[in-house]
Amino acid sequence: MKLSQSFNSAFRKFAYFLSSGTHSNLNGIDYLSLYGEEPSAIEQTYVIFINVLEMDDAGTVLNANYAEKRATDFLRNYCDKGFTVQPPYEDWELALY
């Protein structure tokens, strides 16, 4: 089975705005250097996005904005220790498979 067009679109949008440094949830956060210097932080951001993303039986993404928020909150906290993620992450959100 292939991933749905809805998933493809949600993931592509997230990847574009994250890697271009223009994600609206990260305004004012200098994180682009992490791509070369601390790739595990970027990996964890994508992991959270994928783990939180929900789809219905037809493959339609149901919560892209929420998944982006959870993922970008991780990166914001990584770069700005004064930022607190609310609610705190659950283990399943952070799990690397």
N, C-alpha and C positions, 0 to 999 in steps of 0.2 A: 504494500500500500504506500502511496506517495503522500507527502504532507499536503495539506489543502492550500488553495490559493489564499485563503484568509490567513492561515498561519504564515505563509511565505510573505505576504504583505506586511503583517505585524512585525515579523522578525526583521525584514529588510528595512522598514522605517526605523525601528529601534537601532539597528546596527549603523545605519547612515548617520542619524543625528548624534549617536554616541561617538562614533569614530571621527566625525567632522568637527567635534567640539562645540556643536550648536544645540545640544539637547536643552530644551527650556527648563527642565528640572535641575540643571546644573549651571545656571547662569552665575557667573562670578567665581566658579570653581575651576582652578587650573589643574586639569587632570590628564591632558593629552600626553604629557611626558611619561605617564605610567605605562603607556603602550610599549615603550622600549625599555624602561627601567624596572618596572614592577608588573609584568604581565599577569601575575596571579591575581592581582586586584581587578584587572579587566576581566579575566576568566570568571572570577566569582560574580561579577556584575551580570555577565551573560547567563551564568548558571541560575542565579536568582530569577532573572526574567523568564527563562524557560521553565523552571520549577513552578513558578506562580501562575503562568499562563494556563488558562482553561479554555477548552473547546467543547462544543456540543457534539452530538453523534454525527452531524454532517461535516464536522471539521471547522465550523465557524468559530472564530475567536470571540470569547465573551468578555474578557477583562484586560484588554491590551493596555489601557491607561493605568490600571492598578498594578499590573506586572511591571510596567515601566517605572512607576513610582517606587515600588519596593526595591527594584534593582538600582535605580539612581540614588535612592536614599543610602544604600550601602556605599556607593562611591563617594557621595558627599561626606558621609561619616568618616570614610577612610582618609579623605583629604582635610577634613575639618573636624577635629576631635571634639569641638564644642557643639557639634550637631548631634542630636540624639534621634535615633530611629524609633518611631512609634507606630504601631506596637513593636516590641522587640521581635527579632526573627525567631521563628520556630525552626527546629532542626531540619525538617523536610525542605524548607526554603533554601537552606544552605548546602544541602547534600550534593556531593559530587558523585555522579554515577559513572 
